[in-house]
């Protein structure tokens, strides 16, 4: 079956995470890049849809912090990270982000999310896209958060996830996420989130989608410095330990960096505040796949 080389690149990106010899697999794909491939490999291979709907990165801030943000209130983007942390200092917050993972020209990934929040509650909606014309994932999400007390917040997100493969049709499912956020003091916050809490499946073969359990602490060491520590376990993969630092150099500029264990990565970035608009940039490394650059634009009022 004749397809473009972009499908080969996409298969590489999705299966590298599970390949026992990543470097060898990468070099084979990079050097050969066939003009003909078997699209049914995606459907019939042992990994099949295990790569679908991986935990994604909704903003450059999460990327710059190595995903160690379970205990950080980030407004609209928290709907995808920990819905209990959707509170934002402004009543309305919207963010859009875009990247080409590992600089693969054939693959696009983007998110648009918005939320309204108050001291008592927050709710929002968003859309996520990954892939290209041959293979793509869409997620339409709606989430909410409520304050049980000044120190405790709980929240949930419901995502309708749809997977489409050219010439093989599409399939969709509902995914539910649950989270909690506890403020122990003005300086320490604890968060926990369970993703795919309803054990969603997709496709006629009822392939299980990934479960993720993440928990973390955020320490406000001083007003301008924040330290975060997270651990996360996705089904079928080793435990990921990650941490980050964010330093607000001025009211207009924040600097961020982070590290993670699985995959091994270093991340960094910055945020620029211009009135109601904030622009974030981040990059993250991968030992075999190189750099990923990510941009986000925030609007709040």
Buried (B, 14 or more C-beta within 10 A) or exposed (E): EEBBEBBBBBBBBBBBBBBEEBEEBBEEBEEEEEEEBBBEEBEEEEBBBBBBBBBBBBBBBBBBBBBBBBBBBBBBBBBBBBBBBBBBEEEBBBBBBBBBBBEBEBBBBBBBBBBBBEEEBBBBBBBBBBBBEBBBBBBBBBBBBBBEEEEEBBBBBBBBBBBBBBEEEBBBBEBBBBBBBBBEEEEEBBBBBBBBBBEBBBBEEEBBBBBBBBBBBBEBEEEEEBBBBBBBBBEEBEEBBBBBBBBBEEEEEBBBBBBBBBBEBEBBBBBEBEEEEBBBBBBBBBEEBEEBBBBBBBBBE
